[in-house]
Amino acid sequence: MTPARVAWLAGVLFIALATRIAVPATDPLALEHKMLVSHAGIRIEAESGRLMVPENRSKPRSRSIAVGFLRLKSTAAAPRAPLFFLNGGPGSTAVTEDPHALDFWVPFLEVSDVVLIDQRGTNDSVLTWDWDGPPARFFFLSADSARAHEAESRRRALTSFRARGVDLAGYNSVESATDLDALRAALGVERVSLLAFSYGTHLACATLRRYGDRIESAVLCGVEGPDQTQKLPWLMDTQLRRLGLLAAADPRIGARVPDLVALFDRVVARLDRDPMVFTVPAPSGRDTLRIPVGGFGLRMIMRFDVGDATDLVVFPRLLWSLDHGDPSVLAWFMRKRARNPYGTHGMAESMDVASGTTAGRLALIEDQARTSRFADVVNFPFPAGDRWPVPDLGDAFRAPLVSPVRTLIVSGDLDFNTPPSQGDELAWGMPNATHLVVANAGHEQTLFQNDTAVPVIKDFLRGQDVSGRTITYPALRFVPLDGTDSTATHPSVR
């Protein structure tokens, strides 16, 4: 037996002993029975597990990595196919035993088992890297300073990943789709259903393309299709204009801000002439930094949150306050986002770079960038794939998906991240797809933060026709331009 084989077996045995999993050391599947209790007091029988898979299946001697999961057992007398949950990011964790989070999944257990899956690399510490240089004080000042920091950050991160022996080429959506099918087989089930959110829908598309005959149903919330990794700049311009129309229709806002886009342009020009300086926590957390913010920084902050309906309500107040020299609202957003320049997730970077962009979409992005207000932030820091060494999955991966699988697509009509047009484009090749658009909803409100979504999704997974159903979300209620209103609040306004 080779030393590497001995080390691998020792590692698996250690994991088994540490988690009290009674399985042979050579078994790639490890399970531990648990009894969990939700915040509402619901007892849930569960299995915590991990499946060992090759890091890079194209290399025979690739190391093994763990795909973690939590299987919540159904309460149904005759459960349907287990429901695999694919979270977004890429890189957002799905596995959690938090009692409040468990309450969200309880209704789905009336239909089937729920399997929360941490995709490959999600919780692997060797794939996370923290910035080890001087503070990026000028990141939010200009696009040039932000790009310079990002280039140096990527260079240092890659050096670290190579030293750790990480094979970044193994982190792409095709490998993850194969992991899902391997987990299905390891759990001994013929078919599964998919519930996917954001990037998880991109992974679901790759899974449907390759393993569609093993998928009973799919629910895709906030669709990122096969060739939609990079965003079209005009989408963000359209979002700002739509927000302006909604604000103008609000009598408390429109009378004072009849043209939100003009206000935005005025504020950006002001910040470019005279950047505002904010005090934020340093990466160490032990002291503070003074960070100048220019027009680029404001655009970047808005890019982060312009798809979330919970933040859209304060954007008129944000711009109005800046126009009047008041930095308080932007200060809240800066504290929220100040750490963004200080880390790199190797899995997240690799997934997006590997998915790539067709030449046609790239040409459209470049064309729209000529006139978009947000061209320098909408896909920041891309295009930079040439500096991240993972193979492109190719145009066959990005080709339109054609699938007969029963599919429910849910989009928010205020979702900039994954707008309804992307769901329409995907549905064109899926004759058994139903697309429901949720009025007033942003990105998170297509699945989470929306109690009306769960009953519809649950009935769809039961096999019902939900084409006539409605998922709702309350209309935006804008925070007043000054003062407070207990019925229209945001944490940035006190």
Solvent accessible surface area in square Angstrom, and as a share of the most:
residue,aa,sasa,rsa
1,M,165,0.74
2,T,82,0.47
3,P,117,0.73
4,A,76,0.59
5,R,105,0.38
6,V,78,0.45
7,A,64,0.50
8,W,64,0.22
9,L,31,0.15
10,A,57,0.44
11,G,34,0.33
12,V,3,0.02
13,L,84,0.42
14,F,144,0.60
15,I,58,0.29
16,A,5,0.04
17,L,126,0.63
18,A,62,0.48
19,T,49,0.29
20,R,188,0.69
21,I,15,0.07
22,A,108,0.84
23,V,39,0.23
24,P,90,0.56
25,A,30,0.24
26,T,74,0.43
27,D,44,0.23
28,P,64,0.40
29,L,26,0.13
30,A,0,0.00
31,L,54,0.27
32,E,35,0.16
33,H,111,0.49
34,K,50,0.21
35,M,89,0.40
36,L,18,0.09
37,V,72,0.41
38,S,4,0.03
39,H,115,0.51
40,A,74,0.57
41,G,46,0.44
42,I,77,0.39
43,R,161,0.59
44,I,4,0.02
45,E,76,0.34
46,A,0,0.00
47,E,33,0.15
48,S,29,0.19
49,G,11,0.10
50,R,18,0.06
51,L,8,0.04
52,M,26,0.12
53,V,5,0.03
54,P,54,0.34
55,E,3,0.01
56,N,7,0.04
57,R,79,0.29
58,S,93,0.60
59,K,104,0.44
60,P,141,0.89
61,R,231,0.84
62,S,28,0.18
63,R,96,0.35
64,S,37,0.24
65,I,10,0.05
66,A,51,0.39
67,V,2,0.01
68,G,23,0.22
69,F,2,0.01
70,L,0,0.00
71,R,34,0.12
72,L,0,0.00
73,K,52,0.22
74,S,23,0.15
75,T,105,0.61
76,A,30,0.23
77,A,115,0.89
78,A,87,0.67
79,P,70,0.44
80,R,99,0.36
81,A,14,0.11
82,P,13,0.08
83,L,1,0.01
84,F,1,0.00
85,F,5,0.02
86,L,0,0.00
87,N,22,0.11
88,G,3,0.03
89,G,53,0.51
90,P,13,0.08
91,G,18,0.18
92,S,48,0.31
93,T,69,0.40
94,A,8,0.06
95,V,43,0.24
96,T,44,0.25
97,E,70,0.31
98,D,67,0.35
99,P,57,0.36
100,H,113,0.51
101,A,31,0.24
102,L,1,0.00
103,D,43,0.22
104,F,49,0.20
105,W,10,0.03
106,V,34,0.19
107,P,37,0.23
108,F,0,0.00
109,L,4,0.02
110,E,80,0.36
111,V,6,0.03
112,S,3,0.02
113,D,15,0.08
114,V,0,0.00
115,V,0,0.00
116,L,0,0.00
117,I,2,0.01
118,D,9,0.05
119,Q,9,0.04
120,R,1,0.00
121,G,5,0.05
122,T,10,0.06
123,N,107,0.55
124,D,38,0.20
125,S,87,0.56
126,V,46,0.27
127,L,0,0.00
128,T,60,0.35
129,W,15,0.05
130,D,101,0.52
131,W,31,0.11
132,D,98,0.51
133,G,24,0.23
134,P,94,0.59
135,P,59,0.37
136,A,13,0.10
137,R,92,0.34
138,F,96,0.40
139,F,10,0.04
140,F,4,0.02
141,L,54,0.27
142,S,41,0.26
143,A,18,0.14
144,D,108,0.56
145,S,33,0.22
146,A,0,0.00
147,R,111,0.41
148,A,66,0.51
149,H,19,0.09
150,E,26,0.12
151,A,37,0.29
152,E,51,0.23
153,S,3,0.02
154,R,3,0.01
155,R,136,0.50
156,R,64,0.23
157,A,0,0.00
158,L,13,0.06
159,T,78,0.45
160,S,23,0.15
161,F,1,0.00
162,R,148,0.54
163,A,91,0.71
164,R,96,0.35
165,G,50,0.48
166,V,15,0.09
167,D,30,0.16
168,L,13,0.06
169,A,26,0.20
170,G,0,0.00
171,Y,0,0.00
172,N,15,0.08
173,S,0,0.00
174,V,38,0.22
175,E,17,0.07
176,S,2,0.01
177,A,0,0.00
178,T,35,0.20
179,D,5,0.03
180,L,8,0.04
181,D,20,0.11
182,A,36,0.28
183,L,1,0.00
184,R,32,0.12
185,A,58,0.45
186,A,40,0.31
187,L,24,0.12
188,G,66,0.64
189,V,29,0.17
190,E,148,0.66
191,R,108,0.39
192,V,4,0.03
193,S,4,0.03
194,L,1,0.00
195,L,0,0.00
196,A,0,0.00
197,F,13,0.05
198,S,19,0.12
199,Y,2,0.01
200,G,0,0.00
201,T,0,0.00
202,H,1,0.01
203,L,0,0.00
204,A,0,0.00
205,C,2,0.01
206,A,2,0.02
207,T,3,0.02
208,L,6,0.03
209,R,73,0.27
210,R,88,0.32
211,Y,36,0.14
212,G,17,0.16
213,D,111,0.57
214,R,81,0.30
215,I,3,0.02
216,E,39,0.17
217,S,0,0.00
218,A,0,0.00
219,V,0,0.00
220,L,0,0.00
221,C,0,0.00
222,G,0,0.00
223,V,0,0.00
224,E,22,0.10
225,G,1,0.01
226,P,14,0.09
227,D,26,0.13
228,Q,6,0.03
229,T,16,0.09
230,Q,20,0.09
231,K,27,0.11
232,L,31,0.15
233,P,1,0.01
234,W,118,0.42
235,L,40,0.20
236,M,1,0.00
237,D,14,0.07
238,T,68,0.40
239,Q,9,0.04
240,L,3,0.02
241,R,130,0.47
242,R,92,0.34
243,L,3,0.01
244,G,10,0.09
245,L,132,0.66
246,L,75,0.37
247,A,0,0.00
248,A,43,0.34
249,A,84,0.65
250,D,25,0.13
251,P,114,0.72
252,R,89,0.33
253,I,0,0.00
254,G,10,0.10
255,A,90,0.70
256,R,112,0.41
257,V,6,0.03
258,P,102,0.64
259,D,76,0.40
260,L,2,0.01
261,V,15,0.09
262,A,43,0.33
263,L,4,0.02
264,F,3,0.01
265,D,56,0.29
266,R,125,0.46
267,V,0,0.00
268,V,17,0.10
269,A,44,0.34
270,R,81,0.30
271,L,2,0.01
272,D,87,0.45
273,R,178,0.65
274,D,100,0.52
275,P,46,0.29
276,M,30,0.13
277,V,71,0.41
278,F,10,0.04
279,T,74,0.43
280,V,4,0.02
281,P,72,0.45
282,A,8,0.07
283,P,45,0.28
284,S,57,0.37
285,G,58,0.56
286,R,208,0.76
287,D,86,0.44
288,T,84,0.49
289,L,25,0.13
290,R,147,0.54
291,I,7,0.04
292,P,15,0.09
293,V,0,0.00
294,G,1,0.01
295,G,0,0.00
296,F,5,0.02
297,G,0,0.00
298,L,0,0.00
299,R,35,0.13
300,M,4,0.02
301,I,0,0.00
302,M,1,0.00
303,R,42,0.15
304,F,56,0.23
305,D,5,0.02
306,V,2,0.01
307,G,3,0.02
308,D,28,0.15
309,A,3,0.02
310,T,59,0.34
311,D,7,0.04
312,L,1,0.01
313,V,17,0.09
314,V,0,0.00
315,F,1,0.00
316,P,0,0.00
317,R,30,0.11
318,L,0,0.00
319,L,0,0.00
320,W,43,0.15
321,S,4,0.03
322,L,1,0.00
323,D,29,0.15
324,H,113,0.50
325,G,34,0.33
326,D,58,0.30
327,P,58,0.37
328,S,59,0.38
329,V,1,0.01
330,L,0,0.00
331,A,19,0.15
332,W,48,0.17
333,F,0,0.00
334,M,1,0.00
335,R,119,0.43
336,K,86,0.37
337,R,52,0.19
338,A,9,0.07
339,R,130,0.47
340,N,63,0.32
341,P,8,0.05
342,Y,12,0.05
343,G,39,0.37
344,T,11,0.06
345,H,43,0.19
346,G,0,0.00
347,M,0,0.00
348,A,23,0.18
349,E,32,0.14
350,S,0,0.00
351,M,0,0.00
352,D,32,0.17
353,V,16,0.09
354,A,1,0.01
355,S,1,0.01
356,G,14,0.13
357,T,29,0.17
358,T,27,0.16
359,A,82,0.64
360,G,54,0.52
361,R,29,0.11
362,L,68,0.34
363,A,56,0.43
364,L,77,0.38
365,I,18,0.09
366,E,94,0.42
367,D,72,0.38
368,Q,12,0.05
369,A,34,0.26
370,R,180,0.66
371,T,99,0.57
372,S,14,0.09
373,R,78,0.28
374,F,1,0.00
375,A,37,0.29
376,D,33,0.17
377,V,2,0.01
378,V,3,0.02
379,N,22,0.11
380,F,39,0.16
381,P,25,0.16
382,F,45,0.19
383,P,120,0.75
384,A,0,0.00
385,G,29,0.27
386,D,131,0.68
387,R,114,0.42
388,W,3,0.01
389,P,74,0.46
390,V,18,0.10
391,P,83,0.52
392,D,81,0.42
393,L,45,0.22
394,G,25,0.24
395,D,83,0.43
396,A,83,0.65
397,F,6,0.02
398,R,17,0.06
399,A,37,0.29
400,P,117,0.74
401,L,5,0.03
402,V,119,0.68
403,S,4,0.02
404,P,99,0.62
405,V,12,0.07
406,R,71,0.26
407,T,0,0.00
408,L,0,0.00
409,I,0,0.00
410,V,0,0.00
411,S,0,0.00
412,G,0,0.00
413,D,36,0.18
414,L,6,0.03
415,D,4,0.02
416,F,4,0.02
417,N,34,0.18
418,T,4,0.03
419,P,14,0.09
420,P,29,0.18
421,S,66,0.42
422,Q,10,0.05
423,G,0,0.00
424,D,82,0.43
425,E,109,0.49
426,L,8,0.04
427,A,25,0.19
428,W,228,0.80
429,G,15,0.14
430,M,4,0.02
431,P,109,0.68
432,N,78,0.40
433,A,27,0.21
434,T,28,0.16
435,H,43,0.19
436,L,17,0.08
437,V,74,0.43
438,V,0,0.00
439,A,54,0.42
440,N,42,0.21
441,A,0,0.00
442,G,0,0.00
443,H,14,0.06
444,E,55,0.25
445,Q,0,0.00
446,T,0,0.00
447,L,0,0.00
448,F,51,0.21
449,Q,102,0.45
450,N,8,0.04
451,D,131,0.68
452,T,56,0.33
453,A,0,0.00
454,V,17,0.10
455,P,60,0.38
456,V,4,0.03
457,I,0,0.00
458,K,29,0.12
459,D,22,0.11
460,F,8,0.03
461,L,8,0.04
462,R,90,0.33
463,G,39,0.38
464,Q,85,0.38
465,D,119,0.62
466,V,1,0.01
467,S,66,0.43
468,G,77,0.74
469,R,85,0.31
470,T,97,0.57
471,I,6,0.03
472,T,70,0.41
473,Y,46,0.18
474,P,99,0.62
475,A,73,0.57
476,L,31,0.16
477,R,124,0.45
478,F,5,0.02
479,V,2,0.01
480,P,14,0.09
481,L,5,0.02
482,D,76,0.39
483,G,47,0.45
484,T,98,0.57
485,D,27,0.14
486,S,109,0.70
487,T,92,0.54
488,A,4,0.03
489,T,95,0.55
490,H,10,0.05
491,P,86,0.54
492,S,11,0.07
493,V,24,0.14
494,R,236,0.86
